[in-house]
Amino acid sequence: MARITSGICTSHIPAVGAALDNGKTEQDYWKPVFAGFEWVKAFEQAEKPDVVVLIYNDHASAFDMKVIPTFAIGCGEAFAPADEGWGPRPVPVVEGHPDLAWHIAQSCILDEFDLTIINEMKVDHGLTVPMSLMFGQPAAWPVKVVPVAVNVVTYPPPTGNRCWALGEAIRRAVESYPEDLNVQIWGTGGMSHQLQGARAGLINQTWDKAFLDKLTADPASLRRTQHIEYLREAGSEGIELVMWLIMRGALGADPQELHRFYHVPASNTAVGHIVLRPAVD
């Protein structure tokens, strides 16, 4: 059967993608950011995942105010990079895994999660920047991807508890898929940042690091964290961190932390990154 072998979380900062695409990775400002992902690039080469279930949020590229799904799953054959106003990123087309995606959709919907099924969409930096951080700049991505888009842009976003429960449902779906697949689940977005208003540029390192600690030490508290706390402590865009709880919910109890990286600054946000291994049953 298919199995989830690790969970990875990372920020998906658009300026990181621009720095990579424009050959700025060795500049003094950006070099520490990219150095923090060398460990996971080696990890991915060793792990050789077949599929990544990639949790991300769209930034008005595939969805706008006309259609706002809380949870949407991409079931198509391929997903091209979106033009976010300055042309598509020069990265490979993302290859989907329709069979696994439809299986997850069916399993989760029958498990009482109302996923919106998307057969055609383009994917923006929320998905492609994490791919670049894990795999560099290959001619083709070495994995297939099942994109799961979460609304954390327009109120109301889902609760942390609901995201956690979706992760549990995704794990049940993956483990009931008959093909032998090495599957990873990634949560993306965050950490603390605010892009507008009087608190634009807010970064709360203490809160961010406590969040990373709680992913393994006190995950129950993260399930109960209210939207207002994300807004107050992590800024208006800090709500993206609920997507990390989908990853965490899919790993079950007592995962092992393999790697962690946290860095400020990177554009106007904090970079957070963690790799977890689920416990052996």
LINBELLIN-V979435 format. One record per residue. N is the residue number from 1. PSI is psi in radians with two decimals (NA if undefined). BURIAL is I if it has 24 or more other C-alpha atoms within 12 Angstrom, else O. D_CENTER is the distance of its C-alpha to the mean C-alpha in Angstrom with 2 decimals. Layout:
n;psi;burial;d_center
N;PSI;BURIAL;D_CENTER
N;PSI;BURIAL;D_CENTER
//
This chain:
n;psi;burial;d_center
1;2.88;O;23.84
2;2.73;I;20.15
3;2.57;I;18.37
4;2.05;I;15.06
5;-0.31;I;15.90
6;2.79;I;13.08
7;2.36;I;9.80
8;2.39;I;7.77
9;2.54;I;5.86
10;2.65;I;6.38
11;2.74;I;7.54
12;0.81;I;7.61
13;2.18;I;11.32
14;-0.60;I;13.45
15;-0.45;I;16.40
16;-0.76;I;14.86
17;-0.71;I;14.71
18;-0.68;I;18.22
19;-0.73;I;19.50
20;-0.80;I;18.55
21;-0.47;O;20.00
22;0.31;O;23.11
23;0.58;O;23.97
24;0.20;O;23.54
25;-0.40;I;21.69
26;0.00;O;25.02
27;2.61;O;25.96
28;-0.65;O;26.61
29;-0.75;O;24.01
30;-0.38;I;21.08
31;-0.78;O;22.28
32;-0.55;O;21.06
33;-0.90;I;17.45
34;-0.52;I;17.43
35;-0.54;O;19.59
36;-0.18;I;16.96
37;0.10;I;14.91
38;-0.65;O;18.07
39;-0.83;O;17.82
40;-0.51;I;14.57
41;-0.71;I;15.98
42;-0.67;O;19.04
43;-0.78;O;17.24
44;-0.65;I;15.62
45;-0.63;O;19.10
46;-0.67;O;20.64
47;-0.61;I;18.33
48;1.07;I;18.38
49;2.60;I;15.80
50;-0.70;I;16.94
51;2.51;I;13.88
52;2.17;I;10.10
53;1.89;I;8.76
54;1.94;I;5.48
55;2.18;I;4.15
56;3.03;I;4.49
57;2.46;I;7.90
58;2.58;I;10.96
59;1.04;I;13.39
60;0.53;I;16.63
61;-0.85;I;16.41
62;-0.51;I;16.40
63;2.63;I;17.28
64;-2.86;O;19.74
65;-0.17;O;22.00
66;-0.58;O;23.78
67;2.08;O;21.00
68;1.43;I;18.32
69;2.42;I;16.77
70;-0.82;I;15.13
71;2.24;I;13.20
72;2.47;I;13.59
73;2.30;I;13.25
74;2.04;I;14.16
75;0.23;I;17.19
76;3.05;I;18.68
77;-0.58;I;19.93
78;2.73;I;18.15
79;1.97;I;16.03
80;2.62;I;17.53
81;2.41;I;16.09
82;2.67;I;16.99
83;1.94;O;19.68
84;0.35;O;18.51
85;-0.23;O;22.08
86;0.45;O;22.82
87;2.69;O;22.39
88;2.60;O;19.54
89;2.52;I;17.90
90;1.13;I;20.09
91;2.82;I;17.60
92;2.72;I;18.17
93;2.44;I;17.66
94;2.13;I;14.78
95;2.23;I;16.67
96;3.09;I;15.84
97;1.40;I;17.24
98;-0.67;I;19.19
99;-0.83;O;21.01
100;-0.69;I;18.14
101;-0.81;I;16.33
102;-0.62;I;19.65
103;-0.79;I;20.23
104;-0.76;I;17.05
105;-0.84;I;18.02
106;-0.81;I;21.57
107;-0.79;I;20.90
108;-0.68;I;18.63
109;-0.74;O;21.08
110;-0.32;O;23.98
111;0.20;O;22.22
112;0.51;O;22.48
113;2.11;I;19.01
114;1.40;O;19.73
115;2.43;I;16.99
116;2.20;I;17.85
117;2.15;I;18.38
118;2.13;I;17.81
119;-0.37;O;19.74
120;2.15;O;19.67
121;2.75;I;17.15
122;2.69;I;16.07
123;2.41;I;12.59
124;-2.83;I;12.24
125;-0.41;I;10.82
126;-0.50;I;7.48
127;-0.72;I;7.11
128;-0.54;I;10.09
129;-0.81;I;9.84
130;-0.67;I;7.29
131;-0.74;I;9.73
132;-0.67;I;12.55
133;-0.59;I;11.76
134;-0.56;I;11.74
135;-0.04;I;14.53
136;-2.40;I;16.52
137;1.11;I;18.61
138;2.86;O;19.87
139;-0.52;O;22.04
140;2.51;O;19.82
141;2.43;I;16.41
142;0.05;I;17.37
143;2.77;I;15.15
144;2.74;I;14.86
145;2.36;I;11.72
146;1.81;I;11.44
147;2.36;I;9.28
148;1.92;I;8.78
149;2.39;I;9.10
150;2.35;I;9.69
151;1.86;I;12.49
152;0.39;I;12.10
153;-0.72;I;14.56
154;2.35;I;17.78
155;2.42;O;19.45
156;2.31;O;19.17
157;2.86;I;15.49
158;2.73;I;15.14
159;2.80;I;16.14
160;-0.67;I;14.34
161;-0.69;I;16.75
162;-0.68;I;16.03
163;-0.77;I;12.28
164;-0.82;I;13.49
165;-0.61;I;16.06
166;-0.70;I;13.84
167;-0.74;I;12.11
168;-0.71;I;15.76
169;-0.67;I;16.71
170;-0.70;I;14.18
171;-0.77;I;15.58
172;-0.68;I;19.04
173;-0.83;I;18.42
174;-0.77;I;17.29
175;-0.24;I;20.22
176;0.04;O;22.61
177;2.24;I;21.91
178;-0.39;O;25.03
179;2.53;O;23.98
180;1.77;O;23.37
181;2.43;I;19.80
182;1.88;I;17.67
183;2.32;I;14.22
184;2.67;I;11.07
185;2.27;I;8.10
186;2.40;I;4.68
187;2.37;I;2.88
188;2.96;I;2.32
189;3.09;I;5.92
190;-3.04;I;9.24
191;-2.27;I;11.42
192;2.30;I;14.82
193;2.66;I;15.99
194;2.29;I;18.30
195;-0.10;O;19.21
196;2.94;O;22.52
197;-3.00;O;25.56
198;-0.44;O;27.55
199;0.33;O;24.63
200;2.32;O;22.86
201;0.04;I;21.57
202;2.29;I;21.22
203;2.20;I;19.52
204;1.55;I;20.10
205;-0.67;I;19.81
206;-0.80;O;21.54
207;-0.73;I;19.23
208;-0.84;I;16.05
209;-0.60;I;17.69
210;-0.65;O;18.90
211;-0.78;I;15.47
212;-0.74;I;14.53
213;-0.77;I;17.92
214;-0.35;I;17.58
215;-0.56;I;14.59
216;-0.62;I;17.43
217;-0.55;O;20.61
218;1.03;O;20.43
219;-0.47;I;17.55
220;-0.61;O;20.02
221;-0.57;O;20.32
222;-0.58;I;16.67
223;-0.50;I;17.23
224;-0.14;O;20.18
225;2.23;I;18.86
226;2.76;I;19.93
227;-0.68;I;18.58
228;-0.55;O;21.53
229;-0.73;O;20.58
230;-0.77;I;17.20
231;-0.81;I;19.33
232;-0.78;O;22.14
233;-0.56;I;20.55
234;0.04;I;17.27
235;2.95;I;18.33
236;-0.53;I;17.69
237;-0.06;I;14.17
238;-0.29;I;13.36
239;-0.33;I;12.76
240;-0.38;I;9.10
241;-0.31;I;9.03
242;-0.43;I;9.95
243;-0.47;I;6.50
244;-0.46;I;6.62
245;-0.38;I;9.85
246;-0.82;I;8.95
247;-0.86;I;7.96
248;-0.66;I;11.07
249;-0.49;I;13.20
250;-0.20;I;12.88
251;-0.21;I;14.39
252;-2.87;I;17.60
253;2.55;O;19.96
254;0.91;O;20.43
255;2.77;I;17.80
256;2.30;I;18.79
257;2.13;I;17.07
258;-0.55;O;17.40
259;2.59;I;16.20
260;2.53;I;15.22
261;2.39;I;15.29
262;2.35;I;15.77
263;2.45;I;17.54
264;2.35;I;19.22
265;2.88;I;19.84
266;1.74;I;17.56
267;-2.29;I;18.65
268;0.55;I;18.86
269;3.01;I;15.90
270;2.48;I;15.11
271;2.15;I;12.86
272;2.55;I;11.31
273;2.35;I;10.25
274;2.59;I;11.15
275;2.21;I;11.94
276;2.60;I;13.54
277;2.18;I;16.02
278;2.61;I;17.13
279;2.58;O;20.81
280;2.20;O;23.31
281;NA;O;24.95
//
